[in-house]
């Protein structure tokens, strides 16, 4: 056994090894009133979650062509 002094504690939780998905960085660029068009429900959920974690208000609607729009509303 050994003692190591002043060693930083690694981050805990599931996010420790999960990489950021750059394709959802579009959520960080949305301003109030902007809409992001996504292809399916999985992508809509990811963009919505990202905005909600940043304390932004968001809504999403299915468009007539089958895609989904995610709007930042506040």
C-alpha positions in Angstrom: 0.0 0.0 0.0 1.1 3.5 -0.6 -0.1 7.0 0.3 -0.3 9.6 -2.4 -0.7 13.2 -1.3 -2.6 15.9 -3.2 -3.9 13.6 -5.9 -7.1 15.1 -7.4 -10.3 13.1 -7.1 -11.7 12.0 -10.5 -15.3 13.0 -11.4 -17.9 10.6 -10.3 -21.1 9.3 -12.0 -21.9 8.0 -15.4 -20.7 11.0 -17.3 -17.1 10.1 -16.4 -16.5 8.1 -19.6 -19.2 9.4 -21.8 -18.0 11.6 -24.6 -19.9 14.7 -25.7 -21.8 14.2 -28.9 -20.8 17.1 -31.2 -23.9 16.6 -33.4 -26.0 17.9 -30.6 -24.0 21.1 -30.1 -26.6 22.7 -32.3 -28.7 23.0 -29.1 -26.1 25.3 -27.6 -26.4 27.6 -30.7 -30.2 28.0 -30.6 -31.5 31.4 -29.6 -35.1 32.2 -28.5 -37.4 31.6 -31.4 -35.0 29.4 -33.3 -36.0 25.9 -34.4 -33.7 22.8 -35.0 -35.1 20.2 -37.4 -34.2 16.7 -36.4 -34.8 13.4 -38.2 -36.3 11.3 -35.5 -37.5 11.1 -31.9 -34.2 10.0 -30.5 -32.4 13.1 -31.8 -35.3 15.3 -30.7 -35.0 13.9 -27.1 -31.3 14.5 -27.1 -31.6 18.1 -28.2 -34.5 18.7 -25.8 -32.6 17.2 -22.9 -29.5 19.3 -23.6 -31.5 22.5 -23.7 -33.4 21.6 -20.5 -30.2 20.9 -18.6 -29.1 24.4 -19.5 -32.3 25.7 -18.0 -33.8 26.8 -21.3 -37.5 26.3 -22.1 -38.2 24.2 -25.1 -41.0 22.6 -27.1 -41.1 20.2 -30.0 -43.7 19.4 -32.7 -43.9 16.9 -35.5 -43.9 18.6 -38.9 -46.0 17.5 -41.9 -43.0 15.9 -43.6 -42.4 13.5 -40.7 -39.4 15.3 -39.2 -39.5 16.9 -35.8 -38.9 20.5 -34.9 -37.4 21.6 -31.6 -37.9 25.2 -30.6 -36.2 27.2 -27.9 -39.0 29.3 -26.5 -37.3 31.2 -23.6 
